[in-house]
Amino acid sequence: MTASSLPKHLDLAIVGAGPQALTLVTHLLQKRAKLRHRLRVFDASGTWLSRWQRQMQAQEIEHLRSPAVHHPHPNPYALRRFAENRPQELFPPYDLPGTDLFNEFCGEVIQRWNLQSCVYPGQVSRIIPVQPWRPRFQLVLQDGQSCLARRVVLATGGGVPRFPDWVQSLQGSYPPDRLVHGTRVDLAKANVQTGERILIIGGGLSSGHLALGVARRGAIATLLIRRSLQEKLFDADPGWLGPKYLKSFQAELDEFSRWQQIQDARNGGSMTPEVAFQLRRAARRGEVLLNEHCQIVQAQWQETQWLVKCSDGSHLQAERIWCATGTTLDISQNPLMTDVLATYPTKIIQGLPVLDAHLRLPGSQLFLMGGYAALQVGPVARNLAGGRLACDRIVPAIVKPSLA
């Protein structure tokens, strides 16, 4: 099966070609090598990790937040072995892999497992359950082509960019490039001018990377954080990777309580101690202005700049506003799931579906990875480690006919 051919029938279709999808394919092939010829990965780019690499590059991220044991290869120590002659690219603490190192490692995984031809260059626009005598899913691509799959894994990553409430109530028009979501900012292409004032909203790691990128270009970054700057090595405690916290989480039968535990564990945006240190150093030099316990209550575009009023009564001016305010996950608003949820009605808690033990929509052969699987996988569901935890549940259901 070549990358250019779209088969009419598939045993397994995987939507998305990010790190979690790559993790799933390597874990599947390790257990059942012959699946290689019965699966296909769909991604508009036609290549693995395209969006992931673009986002890392756009924010000029030097290294990952996850330790070296978290990656798509089934062997947790494979990345350390790959980095044996490049120890300077494993950053303290916990050997955080440099971005280039991680990308090259993933490239070797793709090459060694001969996976490049698995990705079909097509954007899936609809997933339609077809139920004659054998349930199947029809995947409809943006170009009108379609195929039938016995099983589908949705591994499309993050949700919809979330904007603060005040953005909805903006009066008048403004140039569209003057107010954008952080996920749309590419520092190398943003044409940041020396002395330009850029207001960055959010207290997560992305806002920190963007502020430092602005400072490196001789512009003034004002960072607005609604609470105090939170420093954490990881976005959720490492105890969530194993039985320490997961045992009681999975024993909890009330899904809303699980959802609340996820919120408490992630506790909003946070920055690594290293990025927080760099920001405070830049603030002392006047390159970054740190406004903690501050939210915008009103903003207005006037000729060439934003005039902004904050909750503490202060007023700010800026040429641009970047909202690094995260994303919203709501499965009922995902267009790929419209037909699926109509056929397989599923309990939804705060946007997250209640899945079975193998991360399927109950009664179906549609599996979910990433943030959508959080009620089963826990707070790290969308991270690299969450991909491995998801594989532990999905792989047995695909390779063992008795679990189908």
C-alpha positions in Angstrom: 0.0 0.0 0.0 1.7 3.2 -1.1 1.1 6.6 0.5 -0.5 7.9 -2.7 -3.2 5.2 -2.8 -6.4 5.3 -0.8 -7.8 1.8 -0.2 -11.6 1.4 -0.2 -11.5 -0.8 2.9 -9.3 -0.5 6.0 -9.0 -2.5 9.2 -7.8 0.5 11.1 -7.9 4.2 10.3 -6.0 6.7 12.6 -7.0 10.4 12.2 -4.0 12.6 13.0 -0.3 12.1 12.7 1.0 13.6 15.8 3.2 12.1 18.6 0.3 10.1 20.1 -0.7 8.6 16.8 3.0 7.7 16.2 3.1 6.1 19.7 0.0 4.0 18.9 1.4 2.7 15.6 4.7 1.6 17.1 3.0 -0.1 20.0 0.6 -1.8 17.6 3.3 -3.0 15.3 5.4 -4.3 18.1 2.5 -6.6 19.1 1.2 -7.4 15.7 3.6 -6.6 12.8 1.1 -7.7 10.1 -1.2 -4.8 11.0 1.2 -2.5 9.0 -0.7 -3.5 5.8 -4.1 -3.0 7.3 -3.9 0.5 8.8 -3.7 4.0 7.4 -3.0 7.3 9.1 -4.7 10.4 7.8 -3.2 13.9 8.0 -3.5 16.9 5.7 0.3 17.3 5.7 1.0 13.8 4.6 3.8 13.5 7.0 4.3 12.6 10.7 4.5 15.2 13.4 4.1 18.2 11.0 1.9 20.3 13.3 3.9 19.3 16.4 7.2 20.4 14.8 5.7 23.6 13.4 4.4 24.7 16.8 7.7 23.9 18.6 9.5 25.9 15.9 7.0 28.8 16.0 7.6 29.4 19.7 11.3 28.7 19.5 11.1 26.0 22.2 14.6 24.8 23.1 13.6 21.5 24.8 10.5 19.5 25.8 8.8 19.7 29.2 8.6 15.9 29.4 11.6 13.7 30.5 13.5 11.5 28.1 11.5 8.4 28.9 8.4 9.9 27.3 8.4 9.4 23.5 6.7 7.3 20.8 9.1 4.3 20.9 7.8 1.3 22.9 11.1 1.1 24.7 11.2 3.9 27.3 15.0 4.0 27.2 15.3 4.2 23.4 15.7 8.0 23.4 18.5 7.9 26.0 20.4 5.4 23.9 19.9 7.6 20.8 21.3 10.6 22.8 24.4 8.7 24.2 26.8 10.8 22.2 24.7 14.0 22.6 24.4 14.4 26.4 24.4 18.2 26.1 21.0 17.9 24.4 19.4 16.4 27.5 18.6 19.3 29.8 18.3 19.3 33.6 16.4 18.2 35.6 15.3 14.8 34.5 17.0 14.8 31.1 14.5 16.9 29.1 15.3 16.2 25.4 16.2 19.1 23.2 13.6 19.8 20.5 16.1 19.0 17.6 17.1 15.8 19.4 13.5 14.7 19.9 12.6 15.4 16.3 15.6 13.5 15.0 14.8 10.6 17.3 11.3 10.5 16.0 12.6 10.6 12.5 14.7 7.5 13.2 11.7 5.7 14.7 9.7 6.5 11.6 12.5 5.3 9.3 13.4 2.2 11.3 9.8 1.1 11.5 9.2 2.1 7.8 6.2 4.2 8.7 6.4 7.2 6.3 4.2 5.4 3.8 1.5 4.9 6.5 0.4 8.6 6.3 -2.1 9.5 3.6 -2.1 13.2 2.7 -5.8 13.8 3.3 -7.9 15.9 5.6 -10.8 13.9 7.1 -13.9 16.1 7.1 -16.6 13.6 8.2 -16.7 10.2 10.0 -20.1 8.5 9.2 -21.1 5.3 11.0 -22.4 2.8 8.4 -24.4 -0.1 9.9 -25.7 -2.6 7.4 -24.9 -6.2 8.6 -21.4 -5.2 9.8 -20.7 -1.8 11.5 -18.2 0.3 9.7 -17.1 3.9 9.6 -17.0 5.9 6.3 -14.2 8.4 6.3 -14.9 11.3 4.0 -12.0 13.4 2.9 -12.0 17.1 2.1 -11.4 16.3 -1.6 -14.5 14.1 -1.7 -12.7 10.7 -1.6 -13.8 8.2 1.0 -13.1 4.8 2.4 -14.6 2.3 4.9 -12.8 1.4 8.1 -13.7 -1.3 10.6 -12.1 0.7 13.4 -11.1 4.3 13.9 -8.8 6.1 16.3 -9.2 9.8 16.6 -5.8 11.3 17.6 -6.2 14.9 16.5 -4.6 16.6 19.6 -5.7 19.9 21.0 -9.1 21.6 21.0 -10.5 24.9 19.8 -8.5 28.0 20.6 -10.1 29.8 23.6 -10.3 33.6 23.9 -11.0 35.6 27.0 -14.6 36.9 27.4 -13.8 40.5 26.6 -12.8 39.6 23.1 -16.4 38.8 22.3 -17.5 42.2 23.4 -15.0 44.3 21.4 -16.6 47.3 19.8 -15.5 48.5 16.3 -13.1 46.9 13.9 -9.4 46.3 14.1 -6.7 44.8 11.8 -7.1 41.0 12.2 -3.3 40.5 12.7 -3.4 42.8 15.8 -5.3 40.4 18.0 -4.5 36.7 17.5 -4.5 33.5 19.5 -1.0 32.3 20.6 -1.3 29.1 18.6 -1.3 31.3 15.4 1.9 33.2 16.3 5.1 32.2 14.5 7.9 34.3 16.1 10.1 34.0 13.0 7.4 35.3 10.7 5.6 37.7 13.1 7.8 40.7 11.9 8.2 42.0 15.5 9.7 45.5 15.4 12.3 46.9 17.9 10.5 48.9 20.5 7.1 47.5 19.6 4.7 46.8 22.5 3.1 43.4 22.5 0.6 42.4 25.2 0.6 38.6 25.9 -2.2 37.2 27.9 -1.9 33.9 29.9 0.2 32.2 32.6 1.1 29.0 30.8 4.4 27.9 29.2 3.4 29.2 25.8 3.0 32.7 27.0 6.4 32.5 28.6 8.1 31.3 25.4 6.3 34.0 23.4 7.3 36.8 25.8 11.0 35.7 25.7 10.8 35.5 21.9 9.5 39.1 21.8 12.2 40.3 24.2 15.0 38.6 22.0 13.8 40.8 19.1 14.1 44.1 21.0 10.4 44.6 21.5 8.6 45.1 24.9 6.5 42.1 26.0 3.9 42.8 28.7 2.7 39.5 30.2 -0.7 39.7 31.8 -1.4 36.8 34.3 -4.8 36.6 36.1 -3.2 35.1 39.2 0.5 34.9 40.4 3.0 33.2 38.1 2.8 29.5 38.9 6.0 27.5 38.7 5.9 23.7 38.1 8.3 21.3 36.5 5.5 19.4 34.8 1.9 20.5 34.1 0.7 17.6 36.3 2.4 15.8 39.2 4.4 12.7 38.0 2.3 10.7 40.5 -0.4 10.8 37.7 1.7 8.5 35.5 1.3 5.5 37.7 -0.8 3.9 40.5 0.1 6.6 43.1 -2.8 8.8 41.9 -4.4 6.8 39.1 -5.6 3.9 41.3 -8.0 6.1 43.3 -8.8 8.1 40.2 -10.0 5.0 38.3 -11.8 3.7 41.4 -13.9 6.9 41.4 -17.2 6.0 39.8 -18.6 9.6 39.6 -17.3 11.1 36.3 -17.8 14.7 37.5 -15.5 14.0 40.5 -13.0 12.6 38.0 -13.3 15.8 35.9 -12.8 17.9 39.0 -9.6 15.9 39.9 -8.3 16.6 36.4 -8.9 20.4 36.9 -7.2 20.3 40.3 -4.2 18.4 39.1 -3.5 20.6 36.1 -4.6 23.8 38.0 -4.5 26.1 35.1 -1.4 27.3 33.3 2.1 27.1 34.8 5.7 27.7 33.7 8.8 25.7 34.3 11.2 27.1 36.9 13.7 27.7 34.1 11.3 29.8 32.0 10.1 31.7 35.1 13.7 32.5 35.9 14.4 33.8 32.4 11.2 35.9 32.5 12.1 37.5 35.9 15.6 38.2 34.6 14.2 39.8 31.5 11.8 41.8 33.7 14.7 43.2 35.7 16.3 44.4 32.5 13.0 46.0 31.4 12.6 43.7 28.4 9.5 42.1 29.8 6.8 43.7 32.0 5.2 41.1 34.4 1.6 42.0 35.4 0.4 39.4 37.8 -3.2 39.3 39.3 -4.4 41.3 36.3 -7.1 40.7 33.8 -8.3 42.9 30.9 -11.8 44.2 31.4 -12.0 46.4 28.3 -10.0 46.9 25.1 -10.4 49.3 22.2 -8.5 49.7 19.0 -7.6 53.3 18.3 -5.9 54.1 14.9 -2.6 52.3 15.4 -2.8 50.7 18.9 -4.8 49.0 21.6 -6.0 50.9 24.6 -6.6 48.5 27.4 -8.2 48.8 30.8 -7.2 46.2 33.5 -9.1 44.8 36.5 -6.6 46.6 38.8 -7.6 50.0 37.3 -4.4 50.4 35.3 -4.3 51.3 31.6 -2.0 49.8 29.0 -1.2 50.5 25.4 0.1 48.0 22.9 0.4 47.6 19.1 -0.6 43.9 19.3 -2.3 41.4 21.6 -1.5 37.7 21.7 -3.9 35.5 23.6 -2.0 32.5 24.9 -5.1 31.4 26.7 -5.2 27.7 25.8 -7.9 25.6 24.1 -11.3 24.2 24.8 -12.1 20.5 24.5 -15.7 19.8 23.8 -16.4 16.5 21.9 -20.0 17.7 21.1 -18.5 20.6 19.2 -16.0 18.5 17.2 -17.4 18.3 13.6 -15.8 14.9 13.1 -17.9 13.5 15.9 -21.3 14.9 14.9 -22.5 11.8 13.0 -20.7 9.4 15.4 -22.4 10.8 18.5 -25.8 10.7 16.8 -25.3 7.0 16.2 -23.6 6.2 19.5 -25.1 8.5 22.1 -22.5 9.0 24.8 -22.5 10.6 28.3 -20.5 13.8 28.2 -19.0 15.6 31.3 -17.9 19.2 30.7 -17.1 18.4 27.1 -15.3 15.1 27.8 -16.9 11.8 26.7 -17.3 8.8 29.1 -15.4 6.0 27.3 -15.2 2.3 27.9 -12.1 0.6 29.4 -10.4 0.5 26.0 -11.1 4.2 25.2 -14.0 3.5 22.8 -17.3 5.3 22.6 -19.5 2.7 24.3 -20.9 0.1 21.8 -18.6 1.3 19.0 -15.2 0.6 17.5 -14.2 4.3 17.6 -11.3 5.0 20.0 -10.2 8.4 21.3 -6.7 9.5 22.3 -5.4 12.8 23.8 -7.4 15.2 25.9 -10.7 13.6 24.9 -9.6 10.4 26.8 -8.9 12.3 30.1 -11.8 10.9 32.1 -10.2 7.5 31.7 -6.5 8.2 31.3 -6.2 11.1 33.8 -4.7 14.6 33.8 -1.7 13.7 31.6 -4.0 12.4 28.8 -2.9 15.0 26.3 0.9 14.7 27.0 3.4 12.3 25.5 3.1 10.1 28.6 -0.7 10.1 28.1 -0.2 8.6 24.7 1.6 5.6 26.2 -1.1 5.2 28.9 -3.7 5.3 26.1 -1.9 2.7 24.2 -2.0 0.4 27.2 -5.8 0.4 26.8 -6.3 0.6 23.0 -3.7 -1.9 21.8 -5.2 -5.0 23.5 -8.6 -4.2 22.0 -7.1 -4.1 18.5 -4.8 -7.0 18.6 -7.0 -9.4 20.6 -10.1 -10.4 18.7 -11.9 -11.4 21.9 -11.9 -7.8 23.0 -13.4 -6.5 19.7 
